[in-house]
Amino acid sequence: MLEVRVCGSLGVVADGRLLPDALFPGRQGRLAFAYLVCERDRAVRREELADLLWGEQVPDSWPASLAAVVSRLRRLLGEAGLDGAATLVSAAGTYQLLLPPGAVVDLEQLRDLVADAEGAARDEDWS
């Protein structure tokens, strides 16, 4: 069972064990991971991630720096019991996060709970 926490503190829980915070590759790794989780229904261009991570001051060495961040994220996924390269896929200048079936993302759970609550409120189901 894999759980990804995006709300509050970013984290990955694998088989009931919260992976150590030190496995995330710094601020840029956290930002890239959260973005890839939220955008995992599509492939994200490398340049898009570079803009996200460095903004207007993208360094000349950004391809190597981004590759290092992705490598550390793959290591994190490996610690969660996943094949890092098969879970964080790169192809044609893009990256895409492919979480396994049954993986839970707290942000999506929250979205579903809000939709359920709104539906119940429309139906005046206060229980």
MDAnalysis code that builds the backbone (N, CA, C; Angstrom):
import MDAnalysis as mda
import numpy as np

u = mda.Universe.empty(381, n_residues=127, atom_resindex=np.repeat(np.arange(127), 3), trajectory=True)
u.add_TopologyAttr("name", ["N", "CA", "C"] * 127)
u.add_TopologyAttr("resid", np.arange(1, 128))
u.add_TopologyAttr("resname", ["MET", "LEU", "GLU", "VAL", "ARG", "VAL", "CYS", "GLY", "SER", "LEU", "GLY", "VAL", "VAL", "ALA", "ASP", "GLY", "ARG", "LEU", "LEU", "PRO", "ASP", "ALA", "LEU", "PHE", "PRO", "GLY", "ARG", "GLN", "GLY", "ARG", "LEU", "ALA", "PHE", "ALA", "TYR", "LEU", "VAL", "CYS", "GLU", "ARG", "ASP", "ARG", "ALA", "VAL", "ARG", "ARG", "GLU", "GLU", "LEU", "ALA", "ASP", "LEU", "LEU", "TRP", "GLY", "GLU", "GLN", "VAL", "PRO", "ASP", "SER", "TRP", "PRO", "ALA", "SER", "LEU", "ALA", "ALA", "VAL", "VAL", "SER", "ARG", "LEU", "ARG", "ARG", "LEU", "LEU", "GLY", "GLU", "ALA", "GLY", "LEU", "ASP", "GLY", "ALA", "ALA", "THR", "LEU", "VAL", "SER", "ALA", "ALA", "GLY", "THR", "TYR", "GLN", "LEU", "LEU", "LEU", "PRO", "PRO", "GLY", "ALA", "VAL", "VAL", "ASP", "LEU", "GLU", "GLN", "LEU", "ARG", "ASP", "LEU", "VAL", "ALA", "ASP", "ALA", "GLU", "GLY", "ALA", "ALA", "ARG", "ASP", "GLU", "ASP", "TRP", "SER"])
u.atoms.positions = np.array([
    [0.848, -1.181, 0.000],
    [0.000, 0.000, 0.000],
    [0.891, 1.240, 0.000],
    [0.604, 2.143, -0.912],
    [1.374, 3.378, -1.037],
    [0.445, 4.559, -0.812],
    [0.880, 5.476, 0.039],
    [0.127, 6.700, 0.306],
    [1.054, 7.876, 0.064],
    [0.567, 8.846, -0.688],
    [1.329, 10.066, -0.952],
    [0.602, 11.219, -0.289],
    [1.349, 11.960, 0.513],
    [0.785, 13.113, 1.213],
    [1.299, 14.389, 0.551],
    [0.365, 15.171, 0.063],
    [0.700, 16.447, -0.557],
    [0.218, 17.588, 0.328],
    [-0.908, 17.386, 0.998],
    [-1.460, 18.404, 1.896],
    [-0.625, 18.423, 3.177],
    [-0.341, 19.603, 3.666],
    [0.485, 19.687, 4.866],
    [1.916, 19.323, 4.530],
    [2.492, 18.437, 5.304],
    [3.866, 17.999, 5.052],
    [3.880, 16.966, 3.945],
    [4.747, 17.180, 2.965],
    [4.910, 16.242, 1.866],
    [5.502, 14.953, 2.425],
    [4.962, 13.821, 2.000],
    [5.489, 12.558, 2.490],
    [5.013, 11.379, 1.676],
    [5.725, 10.269, 1.844],
    [5.378, 9.013, 1.199],
    [5.333, 7.954, 2.291],
    [4.217, 7.246, 2.339],
    [4.042, 6.159, 3.306],
    [3.955, 4.865, 2.506],
    [4.885, 3.965, 2.763],
    [4.916, 2.677, 2.071],
    [4.725, 1.573, 3.093],
    [3.678, 0.784, 2.902],
    [3.360, -0.315, 3.820],
    [3.335, 0.145, 5.272],
    [2.709, 1.305, 5.502],
    [2.552, 1.821, 6.856],
    [3.774, 2.527, 7.420],
    [4.847, 2.634, 6.641],
    [6.090, 3.250, 7.124],
    [6.318, 4.567, 6.392],
    [6.370, 5.666, 7.153],
    [6.661, 6.972, 6.587],
    [8.135, 7.019, 6.213],
    [8.402, 7.274, 4.950],
    [9.793, 7.336, 4.511],
    [10.472, 8.564, 5.112],
    [11.754, 8.442, 5.445],
    [12.461, 9.565, 6.069],
    [12.473, 10.808, 5.179],
    [12.296, 11.926, 5.818],
    [12.281, 13.216, 5.147],
    [13.577, 13.465, 4.372],
    [14.675, 12.939, 4.861],
    [15.982, 13.148, 4.230],
    [16.072, 12.535, 2.835],
    [15.158, 11.631, 2.480],
    [15.191, 11.019, 1.153],
    [14.753, 11.985, 0.060],
    [14.014, 13.039, 0.428],
    [13.623, 14.038, -0.565],
    [14.829, 14.909, -0.889],
    [15.053, 15.151, -2.181],
    [16.218, 15.960, -2.571],
    [15.993, 17.462, -2.415],
    [15.893, 17.939, -1.198],
    [15.795, 19.358, -0.928],
    [14.502, 19.987, -1.407],
    [14.491, 21.317, -1.385],
    [13.310, 22.082, -1.756],
    [12.887, 21.799, -3.193],
    [13.842, 21.746, -4.091],
    [13.516, 21.511, -5.496],
    [12.944, 20.113, -5.707],
    [13.468, 19.142, -5.006],
    [12.946, 17.789, -5.118],
    [11.527, 17.675, -4.596],
    [11.255, 18.368, -3.497],
    [9.900, 18.367, -2.928],
    [8.910, 19.010, -3.892],
    [9.313, 20.146, -4.440],
    [8.453, 20.863, -5.370],
    [8.204, 20.031, -6.629],
    [9.261, 19.430, -7.164],
    [9.117, 18.594, -8.364],
    [8.224, 17.391, -8.079],
    [8.425, 16.751, -6.933],
    [7.623, 15.572, -6.600],
    [6.150, 15.941, -6.449],
    [5.870, 16.996, -5.702],
    [4.477, 17.415, -5.504],
    [3.834, 17.756, -6.846],
    [4.564, 18.444, -7.705],
    [4.023, 18.830, -9.010],
    [3.753, 17.594, -9.859],
    [4.696, 16.663, -9.876],
    [4.517, 15.451, -10.672],
    [3.363, 14.598, -10.140],
    [3.169, 14.583, -8.833],
    [2.023, 13.865, -8.259],
    [0.727, 14.506, -8.741],
    [0.642, 15.824, -8.646],
    [-0.586, 16.526, -9.025],
    [-0.838, 16.512, -10.531],
    [0.199, 16.372, -11.325],
    [0.078, 16.395, -12.783],
    [0.312, 15.014, -13.396],
    [0.131, 13.962, -12.622],
    [0.538, 12.641, -13.088],
    [-0.323, 12.043, -14.198],
    [-1.414, 12.714, -14.538],
    [-2.234, 12.237, -15.647],
    [-1.645, 12.625, -17.008],
    [-0.512, 13.328, -16.984],
    [0.125, 13.739, -18.238],
    [1.644, 13.748, -18.079],
    [2.324, 13.746, -19.213],
    [3.775, 13.889, -19.222],
    [4.108, 15.377, -19.112],
    [5.051, 15.707, -18.235],
    [5.445, 17.088, -17.985],
    [6.779, 17.347, -18.677],
    [6.821, 18.391, -19.491],
    [8.058, 18.733, -20.199],
    [9.156, 19.128, -19.214],
    [10.386, 18.764, -19.526],
    [11.531, 19.105, -18.676],
    [11.628, 20.617, -18.475],
    [11.388, 21.379, -19.523],
    [11.466, 22.839, -19.425],
    [10.416, 23.397, -18.461],
    [9.262, 22.764, -18.426],
    [8.207, 23.172, -17.495],
    [8.668, 22.970, -16.055],
    [9.301, 21.834, -15.808],
    [9.836, 21.588, -14.463],
    [10.952, 22.560, -14.126],
    [11.805, 22.863, -15.101],
    [12.889, 23.822, -14.864],
    [12.319, 25.190, -14.489],
    [11.292, 25.632, -15.202],
    [10.649, 26.909, -14.878],
    [10.055, 26.876, -13.472],
    [9.455, 25.763, -13.123],
    [8.871, 25.605, -11.791],
    [9.953, 25.679, -10.713],
    [11.060, 24.996, -10.935],
    [12.097, 24.885, -9.905],
    [12.973, 26.128, -9.778],
    [13.250, 26.786, -10.893],
    [14.187, 27.906, -10.855],
    [13.589, 29.239, -11.265],
    [12.364, 29.228, -11.751],
    [11.712, 30.478, -12.130],
    [12.468, 31.213, -13.212],
    [12.644, 32.503, -13.037],
    [13.297, 33.333, -14.048],
    [14.811, 33.154, -14.073],
    [15.355, 32.483, -13.084],
    [16.810, 32.318, -12.997],
    [17.219, 30.867, -13.251],
    [16.766, 30.309, -14.359],
    [17.118, 28.933, -14.713],
    [18.609, 28.892, -15.021],
    [19.366, 28.061, -14.298],
    [20.807, 28.017, -14.537],
    [21.137, 27.346, -15.871],
    [22.302, 27.670, -16.408],
    [22.736, 27.047, -17.657],
    [22.832, 25.529, -17.515],
    [23.129, 25.080, -16.310],
    [23.309, 23.641, -16.061],
    [22.005, 22.956, -15.659],
    [20.841, 23.568, -15.968],
    [19.574, 23.026, -15.493],
    [19.312, 21.591, -15.943],
    [19.709, 21.166, -17.169],
    [19.418, 19.768, -17.519],
    [20.087, 18.770, -16.567],
    [21.347, 19.037, -16.223],
    [22.048, 18.136, -15.297],
    [21.468, 18.240, -13.895],
    [21.128, 19.447, -13.475],
    [20.546, 19.635, -12.137],
    [19.190, 18.954, -12.033],
    [18.372, 19.074, -13.064],
    [17.066, 18.417, -13.070],
    [17.232, 16.901, -13.080],
    [18.173, 16.403, -13.853],
    [18.427, 14.959, -13.890],
    [18.838, 14.448, -12.509],
    [19.609, 15.241, -11.772],
    [20.013, 14.842, -10.417],
    [18.813, 14.797, -9.484],
    [17.913, 15.772, -9.589],
    [16.699, 15.777, -8.766],
    [15.865, 14.544, -9.081],
    [15.681, 14.251, -10.356],
    [14.876, 13.096, -10.772],
    [15.521, 11.798, -10.284],
    [16.827, 11.721, -10.361],
    [17.535, 10.524, -9.889],
    [17.274, 10.293, -8.398],
    [17.320, 11.349, -7.611],
    [17.055, 11.215, -6.175],
    [15.596, 10.862, -5.909],
    [14.682, 11.389, -6.719],
    [13.275, 11.021, -6.557],
    [13.067, 9.545, -6.891],
    [13.756, 9.063, -7.896],
    [13.670, 7.630, -8.222],
    [14.210, 6.779, -7.079],
    [15.255, 7.258, -6.435],
    [15.792, 6.545, -5.266],
    [14.747, 6.520, -4.146],
    [14.065, 7.628, -3.939],
    [12.990, 7.697, -2.947],
    [11.904, 6.677, -3.264],
    [11.509, 6.606, -4.528],
    [10.490, 5.636, -4.940],
    [10.981, 4.211, -4.741],
    [12.270, 3.993, -4.958],
    [12.856, 2.675, -4.694],
    [12.754, 2.298, -3.222],
    [12.954, 3.270, -2.354],
    [12.814, 3.025, -0.907],
    [11.377, 2.682, -0.537],
    [10.432, 3.102, -1.384],
    [9.018, 2.787, -1.156],
    [8.658, 1.421, -1.731],
    [9.653, 0.718, -2.282],
    [9.410, -0.611, -2.828],
    [8.995, -0.611, -4.287],
    [9.151, 0.519, -4.957],
    [8.771, 0.632, -6.361],
    [10.019, 0.637, -7.240],
    [9.838, 0.335, -8.491],
    [10.918, 0.480, -9.471],
    [10.936, 1.955, -9.856],
    [11.951, 2.680, -9.402],
    [12.011, 4.114, -9.613],
    [11.918, 4.527, -11.064],
    [12.634, 3.816, -11.947],
    [12.634, 4.183, -13.370],
    [11.301, 3.872, -14.032],
    [10.602, 2.856, -13.557],
    [9.297, 2.510, -14.132],
    [8.180, 3.364, -13.546],
    [8.429, 3.980, -12.393],
    [7.420, 4.805, -11.745],
    [7.555, 6.275, -12.133],
    [8.789, 6.736, -12.268],
    [9.048, 8.097, -12.740],
    [9.721, 7.967, -14.105],
    [8.883, 7.963, -15.125],
    [9.288, 7.636, -16.494],
    [9.746, 8.893, -17.224],
    [10.802, 8.747, -18.003],
    [11.217, 9.853, -18.869],
    [11.152, 9.375, -20.311],
    [10.599, 10.247, -21.162],
    [10.503, 9.934, -22.588],
    [10.343, 11.230, -23.360],
    [11.071, 11.360, -24.435],
    [10.941, 12.500, -25.359],
    [10.951, 13.847, -24.647],
    [11.883, 14.019, -23.713],
    [12.007, 15.307, -23.034],
    [10.951, 15.582, -21.997],
    [10.299, 14.529, -21.496],
    [9.253, 14.697, -20.483],
    [9.487, 13.731, -19.331],
    [8.791, 14.005, -18.226],
    [8.740, 13.097, -17.082],
    [7.278, 12.879, -16.735],
    [6.976, 11.645, -16.320],
    [5.626, 11.355, -15.857],
    [5.702, 10.378, -14.701],
    [4.944, 10.665, -13.660],
    [4.863, 9.805, -12.490],
    [3.715, 8.833, -12.681],
    [4.007, 7.546, -12.622],
    [3.002, 6.495, -12.791],
    [2.897, 5.714, -11.487],
    [2.000, 6.137, -10.623],
    [1.824, 5.445, -9.340],
    [1.107, 4.124, -9.573],
    [1.402, 3.134, -8.737],
    [0.768, 1.826, -8.917],
    [-0.717, 1.867, -8.597],
    [-1.477, 0.911, -9.154],
    [-2.906, 0.837, -8.824],
    [-3.087, 0.717, -7.309],
    [-4.080, 1.397, -6.803],
    [-4.357, 1.352, -5.369],
    [-3.605, 2.394, -4.563],
    [-2.678, 3.114, -5.191],
    [-1.969, 4.177, -4.476],
    [-2.971, 5.259, -4.091],
    [-2.769, 5.841, -2.942],
    [-3.673, 6.854, -2.409],
    [-2.938, 8.185, -2.349],
    [-3.577, 9.229, -2.869],
    [-3.044, 10.589, -2.793],
    [-4.017, 11.406, -1.957],
    [-3.529, 11.956, -0.848],
    [-4.421, 12.648, 0.088],
    [-5.196, 13.795, -0.547],
    [-4.593, 14.511, -1.461],
    [-5.268, 15.625, -2.122],
    [-6.483, 15.138, -2.913],
    [-6.364, 13.979, -3.534],
    [-7.497, 13.418, -4.281],
    [-8.579, 12.909, -3.341],
    [-8.156, 12.336, -2.219],
    [-9.140, 11.925, -1.217],
    [-9.920, 13.135, -0.712],
    [-9.219, 14.220, -0.461],
    [-9.866, 15.443, 0.007],
    [-10.868, 15.951, -1.024],
    [-10.473, 15.968, -2.282],
    [-11.366, 16.426, -3.355],
    [-12.641, 15.579, -3.385],
    [-12.485, 14.255, -3.254],
    [-13.640, 13.358, -3.277],
    [-14.547, 13.575, -2.058],
    [-13.955, 13.781, -0.892],
    [-14.741, 14.013, 0.316],
    [-15.518, 15.323, 0.238],
    [-14.899, 16.350, -0.328],
    [-15.593, 17.636, -0.492],
    [-16.766, 17.470, -1.457],
    [-16.545, 16.749, -2.548],
    [-17.631, 16.518, -3.513],
    [-18.772, 15.754, -2.857],
    [-18.444, 14.744, -2.037],
    [-19.474, 13.990, -1.323],
    [-20.248, 14.898, -0.363],
    [-19.533, 15.752, 0.361],
    [-20.174, 16.651, 1.318],
    [-21.071, 17.657, 0.606],
    [-20.602, 18.173, -0.532],
    [-21.431, 19.114, -1.293],
    [-22.699, 18.441, -1.806],
    [-22.571, 17.197, -2.275],
    [-23.737, 16.449, -2.742],
    [-24.722, 16.201, -1.618],
    [-24.206, 15.839, -0.450],
    [-25.079, 15.608, 0.699],
    [-25.776, 16.900, 1.118],
    [-25.064, 18.022, 1.070],
    [-25.667, 19.300, 1.437],
    [-26.781, 19.675, 0.448],
    [-26.558, 19.422, -0.843],
    [-27.600, 19.709, -1.845],
    [-28.854, 18.879, -1.561],
    [-28.634, 17.648, -1.112],
    [-29.748, 16.739, -0.809],
    [-30.290, 16.929, 0.609],
    [-29.733, 17.910, 1.306],
    [-30.095, 18.182, 2.700],
    [-29.942, 16.961, 3.591],
    [-28.904, 16.188, 3.299],
    [-28.558, 15.011, 4.108],
    [-27.496, 15.462, 5.105],
    [-27.942, 15.850, 6.287],
    [-27.032, 16.429, 7.281],
    [-26.329, 15.375, 8.120],
    [-26.635, 14.117, 7.891],
    [-25.955, 13.079, 8.680],
    [-24.530, 12.932, 8.190],
])
